Amino acid sequence: MAEKPDRNSEELTWDVDGIAVYGTLTRPAGTGLHPAIVFVAGSGPTDRDWCSPLLPGTNGSARLLANALTENGFVTLRYDKRAAGPRVRENLPRLIGKISMQGHVDELTGAVTTLVSEPDVDASRLFVLTSSEGAIHALNYQTGTPHRRFNGLVLAGSWPSDRSLGPRSTARASRISSQRR
């Protein structure tokens, strides 16, 4: 099955400790304010689409979920951690001795700030969707003193790597978004 391109998407960046963080924003068609969801990837070199070079194949479940949620009226932002994605080789030397739990919270804080600055985002309806270790970072953000709290957290655990999450994730995203209306 051919992968559909992200709908109404654009690449965004923000800075954390002098290193650019790269993300993909997807927005629904139409005007007005929309609820928003920031995605936080799991452990290790898991990228914004929730693919990891340490696991065979690609599942891309974050991309699938983002597209399904966008089709149902949500603005989404998913990002590569500074130690993941296509820029990992250039970033790692600059991160030696600097990788910390606070650094992950700083990445998420930048994502939240970037997301709520979008003119079509309803900042009063801000959510986070995580995978694996991303749940720890979202909870650290939420229980700290964030400038903007999440209205809801979806904290997903790890999934067996031999299963495709595609159809199941899309169905769940549709159910979640239909409950929000």
N, C-alpha and C positions, 0 to 999 in steps of 0.2 A: 504494500500500500504506500503510495507517495505521500510524503508529509506536506501538509498545507502550510503556506507561509503565515507568519503572524499577521493578524489583521490590524490595520491602523496602528502600526508599531513604530517606535523610534528609539534610537540609542541615546542614552543619557549618561553623564558622568558626574561624579562629585569627588572631592578630595578628602582623604583621611591621612593625616601625618605626611603630607607631601606626595602621596601615591594616589593616582586616579583609580576610582572604583567605577566599573562599567556595568550598566544595566540596560534592560529592555523594558520599555513602557508600552503597554497595549491599552487602547481606549475604545470604548464602544462607539458605534455610529450614533448620531443625534446630538442634540444640544442639551444644556442643563447640567446640573450637578449630579455626580455619580458616586456611589460608595467605592472605596478603594481597598486593595489588598496588596500588601508587600509580602513577597516570598523570601524565605530564608533557607538556604541550602544546608545539607547535613555535613557530616564530618569529612575531614581530609580534603582532597582536591575536587570535591563535588562542585560542578559549575552551576550557573544560573538555571539551566534546564534540568538539573538534578541528574546529570550524567557524570560518571567518574571514570578516569582512565584506569583505575584499579579493578574495575569490574568489566566483564566481557559484554560487548554490545552497548547499545544505548537504549535507555527507556524514555528519557525526555519527558517524564511525567509532569514536571513543573510547567513546561511549555504547553503541554496538552491541557492542563488545568487552567492556566492563564488564558488560553484561547477560548475555552468553554465558558469561563467566568466573564470574559469580555463580551462574548456573544449574548450573555445574559445581563448586561448592564453594568459591569464592574470595570474600573480602571485598575490595572495591575502593574506592579513593578517587581521584577526579579533581577538579581545581580550576581556577578561573580565576586566571591571573596577575593581579597588581594592576593591570597596564596592559592588561587584556583583559576581555571579558565585559560584562555589563550595567552595571557600576559604573565603567567606564573614565572617563567624563566627570567624575565626582566625584573620582576618584583622581588623574588626570593632573596637576592643579595641585599636588598634594601630593608628586608624584614628580619634579618638575622638579629636575634636578641630582642625583637620588638613584638613578636607574636604573643598575644595575651587574650584572656577573656574580655578585657576592656576594649581591646582592639576590635573584636567582633561586635561588641555593643556600639562602638563608634561607627563601624560600617553600617549597622542597622539604623542608627540615629541619622546618618547621612541619607540613607534611603528614605526614611520617613520624612525628613525635611524636604527632600527633592520631590517626593510624591505629593505632599500636601501643598506644595507651591504651584502645582498644575492648576490652571483656572477652572477645569471641569471636575475637580475632586471635591467632594463633600467631606471636609476634614472631621466632621462630627460622626462619620460612618467609616472609620478606619479599622481595618482588620489585618491580622498577620496569619500566614499559612506557612508551616515549617515542615521540615523533614529531619528526622534523626537528631543530630547534635544542634541543628538550628533551633530546636525547641528550647535548649538551654539558653541560647543567646536571646531569644524572644522573651523568656521569663526574666533573665537578668535585666533586659531593657525595661520591661513592664514593672518590675518590682523596685527598680532604681528610682530616680527622679526624672523621668522623661518629660520633655517639654510638651509632648503629645502622647497620650495614652491610647492603646488599642481598645476598641469597643468589643472585640472578640478575638480569641486566639484559637487557631486550629493547630494542635501540636501532634504531628504524625510521627509515629515510631518508624523503625526500619522495616523494610519489606524484603522477603526473599528475593534474591537477585535473579532467580530463574523464572520469574513471572513477569509478564508485561502488565503494567498498571494502566495502560492506555484506555481501554474501554471502561474499566471500572472507575478510574479517576474522572473521566468525562461524565459518567452517569452521576457520580457523587457531586461533582461541581454543579451539574444542572439541578440536582435536588437542593443543594445548599442555596443556590441563587433563587430558586423558585420560592423558598421559604422566606427570603428577604423582601419579597414584594408585597 
